[in-house]
Amino acid sequence: MSKKVLGRGLSALLENADTDITSIEPKALHSIAEIQINQIIANPFQPRIEFDEDALNELAESIKVHGIIQPITVRKVGYEKYEIISGERRTRASILAQRSHIPAYIRLADDQQMLEMALIENIQRENLNAIEVALSYQRLLEECGLKQEELGERVGKKRSTVNNYLRLLKLPDEIQLAIKEGLIMMGHARALVNVKDPKRQLDIFKSVINSSLSVRQVEEMVKDERENLGGTYTKSADRFFDFTDFLPQREKISKQLNTSIKFKSRSNNNGSIIINFSSKEELEAILNKMV
């Protein structure tokens, strides 16, 4: 008799484990729960692949002192198992801070909703670069079946803004990488998109890097490119000095002065040399080497 009771008790426990996957008290959906970090798994739909190690360590130190200010959001995927919807960076930093628990909101979501929420949460991050935003937009369109108008409504952007980001993904890989690394601005990239020939895009891009061209200068160069197709042309190379041939000398001087040096181009083949310094002492040392 006791064995039968014991067997039934085990069966009941297993049934509870199965139903526990999707069974969440309604009040738990709106309250904050303390979840063991070892019960949390990463979001397979996480669009952000790279995390800045220094920034994570800084956040970990802050968490040691102040704790988690903003709870993460998870969905329940099994008995005492949760998958991150948003807050992977906070979770990673909490692990570095050697915390055992983390505050979290628990939500119910299917895979498509999970992807959509993760992407939208990712887009709303302030430190996302333009290519990461564009890739997130692309995934929302392709994998969640959204149209550009719907996407704009979801992320609070105009359709034209969404389209401008998506067009960046048509640029050559070298330029996309430069956008990710912050070597050129969104304005530079938007201008380059209007050049149809990828080779010319790369030529102008190299001029941007080598001659520190402003967004306005690139826009004028691109305007010249387009006007040339219509029969009127003012050669951009005649208007903006190309410093490519002088890069070896720049590097040599930079090493001699132990600081970075930039060439800045202006119209009519003139420009300036910019020597960077970070303190009064460094400026004095540079000037002494030049005298």
N, C-alpha and C positions, 0 to 999 in steps of 0.2 A: 504493500500500500504506500509506504514511504517512498519507494523507488518511483512509483507512478506520479506522486506529487512532485518529486524532484525533477523528473523528466518534463512534466508540464511546466514547471517553473523555468527551466532552461529554454523551453520552446517559447514561452512568453517573453523572455528576455531577448531572444533572437528576433521575434516579431517586432518588439519595440525598437530594436536596432535598425531594422529595415524601414519602418515607418518614420523613424527619426530623421531620415534624409530630407524629407520635404515637409515634415511636421514642425512648425515653429509657432509658438504662442503669438497671437496678434500683437500683444503689447511689446514683445521682443523686437518686432520690426521697427519700432519707433524709439527704443531705448538703447542705451550703450551697455554692451556686455564685455566682461573681461575674459579674453580667450587666451588659452595657452599657445604660445608661439609655435611650439612643436606640433600643434594640430592644424597649422596653417600651411597651405601649399601655394606655390606661385601661380599666377594667372597665365595659362598658355596663350592667351590672346593679348598679353601685354605688348603694346606697340613700341615701348621704349626698351631698347636692347642694352644700351650703354648707360652706366651710372658713374658719375664723377666720384672717384674714391676719396679725394680730399673733402668734398662736400659731404659725403656720407659720414666720414669721421667727425667732421664738425657737428653734424646733426646728432651723432651718437653722444658726443660730449654734452650737447644741449639737453638731450633726453636724460642723461645721468643726473643733471641738475634740476630740470624742470618737469621731466616726464613727458608723455605724449599729450600735446595740446589739442591736436585734431585727430579724432578717432579714424581708423581705417574703415573701409566698407568691404564686407565679405559675403559670400553666399555659401550655404550649407550644401555639401556634396556627399556626405556620408556620416556615419556615426562618429561624432566628435572630430569631424574633418571639415575644414573651411577653405574656400578658394578666394584669393584676393580679387576684388573688383577694382578698388582704387586704394592706393597707399603702399605700394611695394617698396618705395624708397624709405618710408617711415618704418616698415617692417624690417628691412635690411639693417637700418641704423639701430633699431631696437635690439637686434641680434648682436651687433657690435657692442652695444651698451650692456650686454649680458642680462637683459630683462627676460623674465620667464613668461610674462603675460602682456597683452596689449589691448587697449580699449577698441571696440569695434561695433559698427552697426551691422546687423545681419539682415540680408535681403534674399528674396527668392528670384531667380533669374534663369532662363534657359540659355543655351550657348550663344544664340544670336544676340539676345539682350545683353548678355555678358560682354560680348565683343563690342557692341555699340556703347555700352556704359564705360568700358575701359578706354575706348578710343576718345570719346567725348571728354572724359575726365583728363585724359592725357593732353588733349588739345588746349584745355583751359589752363595748363601750366604756363607760368610766366616765362620760364627759361627755355622754352622749346624753340629750336631753330626752324627756319622756314621750310626746310626739306622734311623734317619730322612732321610738321603740320600737314604738308602736302601729302605725304605718305598715309597719314591717318585719314585725311579726307578721301583719298583714293580707296582705302580699305572700306570706309563707310559706304561708298558708292557701290563698290564691286561685291563685297561680302555681306553687306546688310541690305542691299537692294534699294538704297535710297536714291532719289533724284537730287540734282543740285539744288533745286528750290527747297526740298525737304531738308537737305543737309544744312543749308543756310539757316533755316528756322531752328534746327536742333542746336546749332553752335552759336546762334546769335550773330551771324554774319550775312552781308549781302551776297547774292548769287555771284556778282562780279568779283567780289573779294575771294570767294571760294575758287572761282575759275582762275584767278591770277596765281593762286598757290599751285593749282593743278598743272598749270602751264610750265612751272619750274621743272617738273619731272621730264619734260621734253629736252631739257638742256643736256649737253654732253656730261658724262660722269665726272670729269675733272672739275667742271664748274659747279656741279652739285656738291662735290666734296668741299670745295672752297666755301660754299654757302654754309655747310654744316660746321666748318671750322672757324667761321667768322671772318674769313679773309676778304670777302666782299659783302656788301649790304644787299638787302632785299631789293632796293631801288636799282642797283647795278644789274641784278639778275632779271628784273622785270624788263629793263631796257634790252638786254641781250636776247630775251625770248623773241623780240620783234625782228631779229636778224634771222633770215631763213636758212642760210648756209651754215652748217655746224662748224666748218673750217674757219669761216669769218668770225663766228661766235668765239672760238678759241683764240683767234688773233687779237680780237678786241679785249678779251678777258686777260690775256697776257700783258697787254698795254695797261690795263687797270692795275694789275699787280706790280708791274715794273715801274710805272710812272705815277702811281698813287692817284689815279684819276678820280674825280668826284662823280657823283651820280649824274649831275647836270652835264658834265663833259661827255660822259658815256652816252647820255640821251642825245646830245648834239651829233656825236659820231654815228649813232644809229640812224638819226634823221638824215644825215648825209648819205648813208648806205641806201636808204629807201628812196631818196630823191634821185640818186644815181640811176635807179631802175626806171625812173620816169623821164630821164634825159638830161636833168640838170644836176650838176655835181660840184661840190667843193671838197676836194680831197682831204679827208680827215688827217691823214699822215702829215700833210703840210701845215695843219693847224695845231696839232698836238705833238710835242716832242716825244720820240720813242727812245727811252734810255737803255734799251736792251744791250747795246754795244758797250755801255759804260758800267755794267753790273760788276765785272771783275775788279775795276778800280774802286767801286763803292765798297765792295767786300773788304778790300785791302785796307782802305781808310778806316772802315768800321772796326777792324781788328786792331789797328794802330791806336785808335782813340778809345777802344774798349767800350763802345756804345753803338746803338743802332742808328743807321743813317737812311734817310728816305729821299728820293727824288720826287718832286711834285711838279707836274706839267701844267702849264697854262696855254692859252691860245697863242698862235703866231710863233711857235717854236721857242718860247721862253719858259722859264720855270724857276724853281728854287731848290736848294739843298736844305733838308731839315735834319739837325743833329739833336738827338734826344738826351736828356739828362734828368735825374730824379732827385737831385739835391744840390745845394749850393756848393758843397765840397766836390761833388762830381763835376759840376760845371767848371770849377776852378782847375781841376785836374785836366780836363779836356782842353781848356784854353792854354794851359801851360805847355801841353804837348804840341799845340798848334803854333805857338810863338817861336 
